[in-house]
Every structure is written in C-alpha cells, then in structure tokens.
C-alpha cells in the first residue's frame, strides 16, 4: 500500500479545515436549536399569561356573583353509634357483676335509657327461657 499521501503537507491542513467545518456546522446547528427553543418557550409563556388572565377574570366575576351571603346550612343532629354486640356483652357482664345501669352507662359512654332498655329486654328473654335474670342491685 502506498501511504505517501499522509506525508503530504496539505493533508493536515485539509484535516484541520474539515474539523473546523464540522465545528462550525455543530455551532450553527446548536444556535438554531436554541433559537427554536426560545421561540417555543416565549409562545408557551404568552399562552400561559393569557390563560392566567382568563382565570383571574373568571374568579373576579365569581366573586361579584357571590356577593350575597350563602344560606345557612340546616342543623343536622349528629348520629351516634348504637350499642354493638361487644358493648352489649360488656353491659350484660357488668350487670351480672352487680353494677347499676347508671355506672354501666357511664363506663360504656352510652345513654342511661338505652342501657336500661337493653337490660329490660334481656330480663324478659331470660324470664321466658326460665333462667334467673340478674337482679337489680340495691342502690
């Protein structure tokens, strides 16, 4: 093979010229890409500013429309949970131990009349079964 062309003084100059041309091409390509991105960002910024103005005007009109005070909400009684199976069992166990309806209601954080009703129903069921119901402790 003949490698004499490598030793020619014009070869390094040609290589440098090609590298310089490649660098200029990359530089120009980068500049055009940056210009395109800036233009897209500016368009996006203008669009966002326009949408922000629309939202602000919509909020302003809503604020003007709601100048009258809102109607008060009706009072809804709070619904408390009833005695579940575990709490009923606890109430009956406490009665068997001899506690009063008031102390059972206080311990279970339940209304006294609800506990009394539970105990009366339990006494009626036990009476029908023929089993002795737990007696009301003496106060």
ChimeraX attribute file (.defattr): number of C-alpha atoms within 10 A of each C-alpha:
attribute: neighborCount
match mode: 1-to-1
recipient: residues
	/A:1	3
	/A:2	5
	/A:3	7
	/A:4	7
	/A:5	9
	/A:6	10
	/A:7	9
	/A:8	10
	/A:9	9
	/A:10	11
	/A:11	12
	/A:12	12
	/A:13	11
	/A:14	11
	/A:15	11
	/A:16	12
	/A:17	12
	/A:18	12
	/A:19	12
	/A:20	12
	/A:21	12
	/A:22	12
	/A:23	12
	/A:24	12
	/A:25	12
	/A:26	12
	/A:27	12
	/A:28	12
	/A:29	12
	/A:30	12
	/A:31	12
	/A:32	12
	/A:33	12
	/A:34	12
	/A:35	12
	/A:36	12
	/A:37	12
	/A:38	12
	/A:39	12
	/A:40	12
	/A:41	12
	/A:42	12
	/A:43	12
	/A:44	12
	/A:45	12
	/A:46	12
	/A:47	12
	/A:48	12
	/A:49	12
	/A:50	12
	/A:51	12
	/A:52	12
	/A:53	12
	/A:54	12
	/A:55	12
	/A:56	12
	/A:57	12
	/A:58	12
	/A:59	12
	/A:60	12
	/A:61	11
	/A:62	11
	/A:63	11
	/A:64	10
	/A:65	9
	/A:66	10
	/A:67	8
	/A:68	8
	/A:69	6
	/A:70	7
	/A:71	6
	/A:72	6
	/A:73	6
	/A:74	6
	/A:75	6
	/A:76	6
	/A:77	6
	/A:78	6
	/A:79	6
	/A:80	7
	/A:81	7
	/A:82	11
	/A:83	17
	/A:84	9
	/A:85	9
	/A:86	8
	/A:87	14
	/A:88	16
	/A:89	12
	/A:90	15
	/A:91	25
	/A:92	18
	/A:93	14
	/A:94	16
	/A:95	20
	/A:96	15
	/A:97	11
	/A:98	14
	/A:99	17
	/A:100	18
	/A:101	23
	/A:102	14
	/A:103	15
	/A:104	21
	/A:105	17
	/A:106	12
	/A:107	12
	/A:108	15
	/A:109	11
	/A:110	17
	/A:111	15
	/A:112	16
	/A:113	12
	/A:114	14
	/A:115	23
	/A:116	17
	/A:117	12
	/A:118	16
	/A:119	20
	/A:120	13
	/A:121	12
	/A:122	14
	/A:123	17
	/A:124	12
	/A:125	13
	/A:126	14
	/A:127	12
	/A:128	9
	/A:129	10
	/A:130	9
	/A:131	10
	/A:132	10
	/A:133	17
	/A:134	16
	/A:135	10
	/A:136	13
	/A:137	12
	/A:138	7
	/A:139	5
